[in-house]
Amino acid sequence: MTFEHADVRTSSKPWGSHDLKPWNRSGNSETAIGEVMFDRAETQAPDPALLLKLLFTKQKLSIQVHPDDAFAQTMGMANGKTEAWYVLSAEDGAQVAIGLKQPLTQPELRSAIADGSIADLVKWQAAEVGDVFFIPAGTIHAIGAGLVIAEIQQRSDTTFRLFDHGRSRELHIDQAVAVADLGPAIPDKTPTYLTVERMKLVSCAFFVLERIDLPPDGNWELQAQQETWALVTAGDATMGSMRAGVGDAFFAEADQAVIKVGRNGLTILLAYADSASQPGLLRDLNDRRSDLAIHDLMQAGLSSRKPASLPLRSMEGHL
């Protein structure tokens, strides 16, 4: 049973930012931070299946693609990389690129990488706060400038670059051509409400990503059966015995915690290693309606001194 405040690890990138507030306090004038990654606090624990990170972009990232599990395993790696993005902050005109404008053959893709014309063949689209994007393995993609993005992904660092905006880093033409989908991306399903508080943003074979919005001053119980990552994006709360504010992340597995929401409410991104939404993930501890209904039925039975005569269907409806 595990419920812990996640550790933070930063990574400098040429396209990163010097100011990470309010999401993190690690920024400084000397080093551009591109990634803030969240790790298990228990350093001896096995690696989780998922990786939660924040991306800060002041320049365009490289155009890239990730392998699926099958291809990654031929290279001696445990798994590939499917990911999802949630936009936390966006400057005017910010964009992301997902998929190609038109179908290509492998020779055409190889030629476009070699001469740099791939930069004109990816499909750019607007990115605004609250947008969610699903990037299955094999999808050619890039993130533009002026964004803060929360990313949940399979735990893998394997990236094949197709274009790097003049930064002169190595390209991976053979690998990219071998793994890339050669056409436009297929739009993901529209986010859907599971309850008033829970919105499913993405579900795939590797993870489910939800946004949870809790009203002020409530008390809730989070039931984390599978590996679960939580990132606070607005408001504040106490999660178990730990304070939770904007930018804090938590890891849980086979455990539960009481969430005491602060006066400003609470919004969290919640990702867990499952392929379908978990129905019992969140419970309102202030909702006493079911308990009171059972209590009333029991009192009715006691007052008549015939508890066995209570209708079974009525009891089942309140359990």
N, C-alpha and C positions, 0 to 999 in steps of 0.2 A: 504494500500500500504506500502510495507516494503522493504528496502534494507539496510543492516547493516553489520558491521564488527563483526564476531563471537567472543564471549568470549572463553577463553581457560581454561580447567580444567584438571589437571593431576592426575594419579592414580599410586601409587607404586605397583610393582609386583615382586615376587621373581625371575622371568625370565627376568626382564627389564634391561634397559641400563642406564648408568650414563652420556652418551654423546648423546644428541639428535640433535646436529647440522648436517646439516643446517636447519632442519625442525622445530626446536623449541629451545629456549634458556633456558628451565627450568631445564636441567640436572645439577647434582652436584655430588660431590664425596661421599656424605653420603647416598643418597637415589637412588635406582634403579627405574626408571620410566618405566612402561610397556605400559601405555596408555595415549594419549593426546586426550581429547574429546572436541568437539566444541559445544558451547551452544548459544542460542539466547542471544543477548545483552539486549533485553527487558525482564527483569526478570519476569514481571507479565504476559507475553504472554502465551497462552496455549502451552503445549508440542507439538513440531512438530511430524510428523509421522515417520521421519527418524532420524538416528543418524550417524554423520560423526566422525571418529576417526582415529588416527595414532597408530600403534602398533610397539614397539621396542623390539626385542627379542634377548637376549644373551644366552638363554637356550631354550630347547623345551617347548612349552606350553602343557597343559594337552590334552589328547584325550577326545573329548567332542561331544555333540549333542544338538541341540536346538529343541523345540517343534514347531509345526505349530499352526495356529490361533485356530483351533478347540480344540486341546488338551490344549493349554494355557488357553482358556476360561473356561474349566472344572476346572481349578485350581484358577479361580478368577482373571486371568490377562487379560488385554485388547487384547493382540495379541501375536503371536509367534515371531520367529526370522529367517528370511531369510537374507542372507548377500552376499556381493561380496568383493573381495580383489583385489587391484592393487599394484604390487610390485614397490616400489620406490627405494630400495637399497637392494642388496643381496651380501653376501660374497660367495666366491667360495664354491660350494658344498651345498648351502642352499636348503632346501626342504620344501614342505608342504605335508600333508596327506589328501586325499579326498576319502571317501568311503572305501569299503573293497576289499581285493584281490579276494574274492570268496563269494558266497552266504552262509548265515548261517540261521539256525532256531533260534527262540527266545531262546529255552533252550541252544543252542550252544553259543549264544551271552552272555547269563547270565553266563555261566560257564567260558567263556573267560575273562569276566570282573572280576569275582571272583578270578581267578588264575593269572591274569595279562597277559595272552597270547594274549589279544586283541592288545598289543603293536606290535606283529608280524603279525597281520592280517589286519591292515590298509594299504592302498596303498600309499606309499611315491613317490613323483615325484619332479623333479628339479624345482626350482623357480628362475627366472632371472628378471632383471629390465625390466619393461614393460609388464610382464605377468599379466593376469587377470584370476581370479578364481571365479566361481559362486558356492555358498554353499546354496542350498535350505534347508529349515527347514527339519529335519529328517536325514540329511547327517552326518555321523560320520566323524570327521575331526580333524586336529591338524596343528599347525604352528611350523616349526623348528627354530633352532637358526640362528642368523646372518642375520636377515631380518628387513627391515622397510616397513610396509604395510599400505596403506590407505584403510580403510574399510568403506563401506556404508551398513547400516543395518536397518531393522525395529527397532523401538525404544523399546528394551527389554533387560533386564539383565539376562534372564532365561537361565541358562546353566546347563546341566547334565553331570557330569564328569564320564568317564569310566576308566581312568588311569591317574596317576599324577606324574610319574617318581620319585617316592620315596619322594615326598614332604608331604605326610601324610595328605593331605586335604581330606575332606569327598567325597566319591563316591556316585553316585545316580543310583544304579543298577536298581531298579524297574522302575523309570521314563525313564531311557535311553533305556531299553529294550522295553518299551511301545511305544516310539516315533521313534526309529531308523529305517531307511531303512536298509534292511538286505542283501544288495548286493553291487556290484561295482557301483560307481557313473556314471551317464549318462553325457557324455561330453557336455558342453554348445556349442552354435553356435560360429563360428569364428567371431571375431570383424569385423565390416563392416563400410566402409566410407559412411556417409550420404551426405557430401560435401567435398571439398578439406580440409576444416578446421575441420570438425566434424567427429569423429570416434565413432560409437556406440560400447561400450564394452560389456554391459549386458542390457537386458530388461526382466522384469518379471512382475508379477501382482502388485508388490509393488513399484518398482522404475525403472528408466532408468539411466544407468551410461554411460557417454560419456567422451572422451578425446578431448579437443579443443586445436589446435595448430594455433596461430596467428602470422603472420610475423611482423618484426620490424616496428615501427613507423606508425602503422595503427590506424584507428578509427572505432570502432564497437559499435553496440547497442545490449545489451542483453535484451531479453524480457522474463521475468520470470513469467509465468502465474500461474504455480503450485508452491508449496513449492520447493525451489531450494537451493542446497548447492554447493559452488564453492571452490576448494582448489587449490592454486597456487603451481605448482610443478617445474616450471622453468621460468626464465625471470622476468619481472616486468611490471607494468602498473599502471594507475590510473583508479579505478572503481568508477564512479560517482565522488565524492569529496575525496575518500579515496585511499591512497597509497596501492599497492598490491605487495608483494614480496613473495619469496619462504616460504612456511609454513603458509601463511595467508589464512584464510577461511572467507567466506561471506555467509550470508543468505538473500534470497529474496523471495517475494511472491506477486503476483499481482502488479508487479512493473517493471521498466526498468532502465537501467543505461548505460551510455556511457563508453566504455572501450578504453582508450588511451594507446596503447601499447608502451613500451619502446624500446630502441635501440637493446636490446637483444632478442626481440620477447617475446612471452608469451605462456606457456602451463598450462592449468588448467584441473583438473578433475571436471566434472559437474554432479551432481546427482539430479534428481527431482522426485517427487512423482506422477508418472504416469505409465501406462502400455505400452505406445507406444511413440516413438520419436516425439517431437514437431517440426513441419516443420518451424515455424517462430521464432525459438529461437534466432537466431543470424543474424544480418544484417550488411553488410559492408557499413559504411557511406562514404567511399571514392569512392565507385562505383557509378558514376554519369551517367552511360550509359542509364539507363531507363529514368531518368529525362531529359537528353539531347534529347533523341528520341522523347519524348512527346513535348518538346519545339520546335523541328524542325517541327513536324507535325502541331503544332498550328501556327507557323510562316508561313508555307506554306498555311494554310487556310486563314490567315489574308491577305497575299499578293495577293491572288486571290479574296479576298472579298467574298468568298463562304465557310465560315467555316462549314456550314451544310453539304457540299458535301464530307467532309473527310470520308474515309471508316471506318465504325464502327469496323470492324475486326482488322484493323491496330491499332486503338486506344486501343482496348482491349488487343492486344498483348504486349503493353508496360505499362499496369497498374499493 
